[in-house]
Amino acid sequence: MSLVIIRKTAPTAAWQQAFASQAPDLVVHAWPETGPLEEVHYILCWAPGAGEIARYPNLKAVFSLGAGVDHLLNDNTIPPHLPIVRMVDKSITDGMVQYVVMAVTNHHRRMNEMRVNQTAGIWQKLDLSNPQIGIMGMGGLGQACARALSAMGYKVRGWNRSGRPVKGFEIFGGPDGLKPFLDGTDILISLLPHTEETIGILDHKTFAALPKGAYVINAGRGEQLVEEDLLDALRSGQIGGAMLDVFRKEPLAADHPFWTERNVTITPHIASWVDPVAGTGHVLRAIAAIERGKTPEGQVDRAAGY
């Protein structure tokens, strides 16, 4: 039995070291090295490319190197019976909470304007009235962010596709609940998973339903944002600003208008990350469960898309 790590755009040394430390008897290869394909039972990967997973005839599961799994679900060559397991690790949650809190407080406390005033030598106290925050996507990451923001005194509500209740928060559900959710949401945070239903959900209709001057934070998936609609909403003043961590095409093209849009802050898909040591522990626990015939933590419901 062996495991192959496929990470074409970043080094794998830290992951190899973590596996060597925690499971010295497990044979681990770093792609493009694979060893005999028939001996590979597990793959840990990010964006392996269409058709790559199908090359291994005896796979028992494929693990995503991040919380997202759309890079695997979009590959229709992956056998339908093969379990796909998303990364479950506290470092992902911690990173996302830190990012969202930073984005909210940076906007609420008007730090960009403060920096402009500092440059101009202007001493001016700006209005800091408390905003209503709305989180789209109230899964594990969304709930963790909601709890952190609520503990800081912010008013927080959520929207999910099912309307599933979340203790302690007002939840709006489904298409009928979206407009009432957006109405009065001053800071909109998208942490939705990537599914057919969420593609393009951050569009002109969504922006028009928000109060004029609302702020948008997208740390979910780039495909959910209709970039042209956001630019139109920013330039009309309907949307007052945005912080964006994910994009339809990454890295963002050098000539993309987001780079020079005055009220847009760009971060290069760094909202959250996986610690290799903790992530390796999750993979090894999941492998142990699979070898016992159990369902591992983080196994994806392929019909739901997450």
C-alpha positions as CSV (number, residue, x, y, z in Angstrom):
1,M,0.0,0.0,0.0
2,S,1.3,3.5,-0.9
3,L,0.1,7.1,-1.0
4,V,0.9,9.7,-3.7
5,I,0.9,13.4,-3.0
6,I,-0.1,15.5,-6.1
7,R,0.5,19.2,-5.6
8,K,1.7,20.6,-8.9
9,T,2.1,24.3,-8.0
10,A,3.7,24.1,-4.5
11,P,6.3,22.0,-2.8
12,T,5.4,18.8,-0.9
13,A,8.4,18.4,1.3
14,A,6.6,19.5,4.5
15,W,3.9,16.9,3.8
16,Q,6.4,14.2,3.1
17,Q,8.2,15.0,6.4
18,A,5.0,14.9,8.3
19,F,4.1,11.4,6.9
20,A,7.6,10.2,7.6
21,S,7.3,11.3,11.2
22,Q,3.8,10.0,11.9
23,A,3.6,6.9,9.7
24,P,7.2,5.8,8.9
25,D,5.9,2.4,7.5
26,L,3.7,4.1,4.9
27,V,5.3,4.4,1.4
28,V,4.7,8.0,0.3
29,H,5.5,9.3,-3.2
30,A,5.6,12.9,-4.4
31,W,4.2,13.2,-7.9
32,P,5.3,12.8,-10.6
33,E,7.0,9.9,-8.8
34,T,4.3,7.3,-8.1
35,G,5.8,3.9,-7.8
36,P,3.8,1.0,-9.3
37,L,0.3,2.5,-10.0
38,E,-1.4,-0.7,-8.8
39,E,0.2,-0.4,-5.4
40,V,-1.3,3.1,-4.8
41,H,-4.3,2.9,-2.5
42,Y,-4.6,6.6,-1.5
43,I,-4.0,10.0,-3.1
44,L,-3.6,13.3,-1.4
45,C,-3.9,16.1,-3.9
46,W,-4.9,19.6,-5.0
47,A,-6.0,20.1,-8.6
48,P,-4.4,16.9,-10.0
49,G,-5.8,17.5,-13.5
50,A,-8.6,15.7,-15.3
51,G,-7.9,12.0,-15.8
52,E,-5.0,11.7,-13.3
53,I,-6.9,10.0,-10.6
54,A,-8.4,7.5,-13.0
55,R,-4.9,6.2,-13.8
56,Y,-4.7,4.3,-10.4
57,P,-6.6,1.1,-10.6
58,N,-6.7,0.1,-6.9
59,L,-7.5,3.4,-5.1
60,K,-9.6,3.3,-1.9
61,A,-10.0,7.0,-1.5
62,V,-8.7,10.4,-2.7
63,F,-8.1,13.2,-0.2
64,S,-8.3,16.9,-1.0
65,L,-5.4,19.0,0.3
66,G,-7.8,21.7,1.2
67,A,-11.4,22.2,2.4
68,G,-12.6,22.6,-1.2
69,V,-13.3,19.5,-3.3
70,D,-14.7,21.0,-6.5
71,H,-11.3,20.4,-8.2
72,L,-12.1,16.7,-7.8
73,L,-15.9,16.7,-8.2
74,N,-15.5,18.5,-11.6
75,D,-13.4,15.5,-12.9
76,N,-15.9,13.0,-14.3
77,T,-13.2,10.5,-14.9
78,I,-13.0,9.7,-11.2
79,P,-14.9,6.5,-10.5
80,P,-18.3,7.3,-8.9
81,H,-17.7,4.7,-6.2
82,L,-14.4,6.2,-5.0
83,P,-14.7,8.1,-1.7
84,I,-13.6,11.7,-1.9
85,V,-12.5,13.1,1.5
86,R,-12.1,16.8,2.3
87,M,-9.5,18.1,4.7
88,V,-10.8,18.5,8.2
89,D,-8.3,20.4,10.3
90,K,-8.6,23.1,13.0
91,S,-6.0,25.2,11.2
92,I,-8.4,25.7,8.2
93,T,-11.1,27.0,10.6
94,D,-8.7,29.2,12.6
95,G,-7.3,30.7,9.4
96,M,-10.7,31.5,8.0
97,V,-11.9,33.0,11.3
98,Q,-8.8,35.2,11.4
99,Y,-9.3,36.4,7.8
100,V,-13.0,37.1,8.2
101,V,-12.5,39.0,11.5
102,M,-9.7,41.0,9.9
103,A,-11.8,41.8,6.8
104,V,-14.8,42.9,8.9
105,T,-13.0,45.0,11.4
106,N,-10.8,46.6,8.8
107,H,-13.9,47.8,6.9
108,H,-16.0,48.6,10.0
109,R,-13.2,50.6,11.6
110,R,-12.6,52.3,8.2
111,M,-8.8,51.6,8.3
112,N,-8.3,52.4,4.6
113,E,-9.7,55.9,5.1
114,M,-7.6,56.2,8.3
115,R,-4.5,55.4,6.3
116,V,-5.4,58.0,3.6
117,N,-5.9,60.6,6.4
118,Q,-2.6,59.7,7.9
119,T,-0.8,60.2,4.6
120,A,-2.5,63.6,4.3
121,G,-1.9,64.6,7.9
122,I,-5.6,64.8,8.7
123,W,-6.9,64.2,12.3
124,Q,-10.5,63.1,11.8
125,K,-12.8,60.9,13.8
126,L,-15.0,58.9,11.4
127,D,-18.4,57.4,12.1
128,L,-18.1,53.8,13.3
129,S,-21.7,52.7,13.7
130,N,-22.2,48.9,14.1
131,P,-23.0,47.0,10.9
132,Q,-25.4,44.1,10.4
133,I,-23.3,41.1,9.2
134,G,-24.7,38.4,7.0
135,I,-22.9,35.1,6.3
136,M,-23.8,33.0,3.3
137,G,-22.9,29.4,4.1
138,M,-23.4,28.4,7.6
139,G,-21.5,25.2,7.7
140,G,-18.5,24.6,10.0
141,L,-16.5,27.6,8.7
142,G,-19.5,29.9,8.6
143,Q,-20.6,29.0,12.1
144,A,-17.1,29.5,13.5
145,C,-16.9,32.9,11.9
146,A,-20.4,33.8,13.2
147,R,-19.5,32.9,16.7
148,A,-16.3,34.9,16.6
149,L,-18.0,38.0,15.3
150,S,-20.9,37.7,17.6
151,A,-18.5,37.4,20.6
152,M,-17.0,40.8,19.5
153,G,-20.5,42.4,19.7
154,Y,-21.5,42.3,16.0
155,K,-25.0,41.5,14.9
156,V,-24.8,38.3,12.8
157,R,-27.3,36.3,10.8
158,G,-26.9,33.6,8.2
159,W,-28.3,32.1,5.0
160,N,-28.0,28.6,3.8
161,R,-29.7,26.7,1.0
162,S,-31.6,24.3,3.3
163,G,-32.7,26.7,6.0
164,R,-31.2,24.4,8.6
165,P,-31.3,26.1,12.0
166,V,-28.1,27.1,13.7
167,K,-28.3,27.7,17.5
168,G,-27.9,31.3,18.5
169,F,-28.4,32.8,15.1
170,E,-31.2,33.9,12.8
171,I,-31.1,31.8,9.7
172,F,-32.7,32.4,6.4
173,G,-33.1,29.5,3.9
174,G,-33.4,28.8,0.3
175,P,-34.2,31.1,-2.7
176,D,-37.2,32.6,-0.9
177,G,-35.1,33.5,2.1
178,L,-32.3,35.2,0.2
179,K,-33.8,38.6,-0.4
180,P,-35.0,39.0,3.2
181,F,-31.5,38.0,4.3
182,L,-29.8,40.5,2.1
183,D,-32.1,43.3,3.0
184,G,-30.4,45.1,5.8
185,T,-27.1,43.2,5.5
186,D,-24.4,45.8,5.6
187,I,-21.4,43.4,5.3
188,L,-22.0,40.3,3.2
189,I,-19.6,37.4,3.7
190,S,-19.7,34.4,1.3
191,L,-18.3,31.1,2.6
192,L,-20.5,28.9,0.5
193,P,-19.3,25.6,-1.0
194,H,-18.9,25.2,-4.7
195,T,-22.0,23.6,-6.2
196,E,-24.1,24.0,-9.3
197,E,-26.5,26.1,-7.3
198,T,-23.9,28.5,-5.9
199,I,-22.1,29.3,-9.2
200,G,-22.7,33.0,-10.0
201,I,-24.8,33.6,-6.8
202,L,-22.9,36.9,-6.1
203,D,-24.5,38.7,-9.1
204,H,-26.3,41.9,-9.9
205,K,-29.5,40.6,-8.3
206,T,-27.7,39.9,-5.0
207,F,-25.9,43.2,-5.0
208,A,-29.1,45.1,-5.9
209,A,-30.9,43.5,-2.9
210,L,-28.2,44.8,-0.4
211,P,-28.4,48.2,1.2
212,K,-26.7,50.9,-0.9
213,G,-23.0,51.0,0.0
214,A,-22.8,47.5,1.4
215,Y,-19.5,45.7,1.7
216,V,-18.8,42.3,0.2
217,I,-16.2,39.7,1.4
218,N,-15.7,36.6,-0.7
219,A,-13.6,33.9,0.8
220,G,-15.7,31.0,-0.5
221,R,-15.2,30.2,-4.2
222,G,-14.2,32.4,-7.1
223,E,-16.8,30.9,-9.4
224,Q,-19.6,32.3,-7.1
225,L,-18.7,35.9,-8.0
226,V,-19.8,37.4,-11.3
227,E,-16.9,39.7,-11.5
228,E,-18.4,42.1,-14.1
229,D,-21.5,42.6,-11.9
230,L,-19.4,43.5,-8.9
231,L,-17.4,46.0,-10.9
232,D,-20.7,47.6,-12.2
233,A,-22.1,47.7,-8.6
234,L,-18.9,49.3,-7.3
235,R,-18.8,51.9,-9.9
236,S,-22.5,52.8,-9.5
237,G,-22.0,53.1,-5.7
238,Q,-24.5,50.3,-4.9
239,I,-21.6,48.3,-3.4
240,G,-19.2,50.4,-1.3
241,G,-16.3,48.1,-1.4
242,A,-15.1,44.5,-1.4
243,M,-12.3,42.2,-0.1
244,L,-11.7,39.2,-2.4
245,D,-9.6,36.2,-1.7
246,V,-10.8,33.8,-4.5
247,F,-11.2,34.3,-8.2
248,R,-12.6,32.6,-11.3
249,K,-9.0,32.3,-12.7
250,E,-6.0,32.2,-10.4
251,P,-3.6,33.8,-10.2
252,L,-5.5,36.9,-11.1
253,A,-4.4,38.2,-14.5
254,A,-2.0,41.2,-14.4
255,D,-4.5,43.3,-16.4
256,H,-7.6,42.5,-14.4
257,P,-9.5,45.6,-13.4
258,F,-9.7,44.5,-9.7
259,W,-6.0,45.4,-9.3
260,T,-6.7,49.1,-9.8
261,E,-10.3,49.4,-8.5
262,R,-10.2,51.9,-5.7
263,N,-12.5,50.1,-3.2
264,V,-11.3,46.5,-3.8
265,T,-8.8,44.8,-1.6
266,I,-7.2,41.6,-3.1
267,T,-5.6,38.8,-1.3
268,P,-4.0,35.8,-3.1
269,H,-6.2,32.9,-1.9
270,I,-4.7,32.9,1.6
271,A,-7.8,33.1,3.8
272,S,-7.1,29.7,5.3
273,W,-4.5,27.0,4.9
274,V,-3.7,23.5,6.1
275,D,-1.0,22.8,8.6
276,P,0.9,19.7,7.2
277,V,1.4,18.1,10.6
278,A,-2.3,18.4,11.6
279,G,-3.5,17.6,8.0
280,T,-1.4,14.4,7.9
281,G,-3.0,13.3,11.2
282,H,-6.4,13.7,9.6
283,V,-5.4,11.7,6.6
284,L,-4.0,8.9,8.7
285,R,-7.1,8.7,10.9
286,A,-9.2,8.6,7.8
287,I,-7.1,5.8,6.2
288,A,-7.4,3.8,9.5
289,A,-11.2,4.2,9.3
290,I,-11.4,3.1,5.7
291,E,-9.2,0.1,6.4
292,R,-11.7,-0.9,9.1
293,G,-14.6,-0.5,6.7
294,K,-15.8,2.7,8.4
295,T,-16.8,6.1,6.9
296,P,-13.9,8.6,7.4
297,E,-14.5,12.1,8.8
298,G,-14.9,14.5,6.0
299,Q,-16.2,12.1,3.4
300,V,-18.0,14.1,0.7
301,D,-21.6,13.6,-0.3
302,R,-21.0,13.8,-4.0
303,A,-24.7,14.5,-4.8
304,A,-24.7,17.5,-2.4
305,G,-21.2,18.7,-3.6
306,Y,-19.7,18.9,-0.1
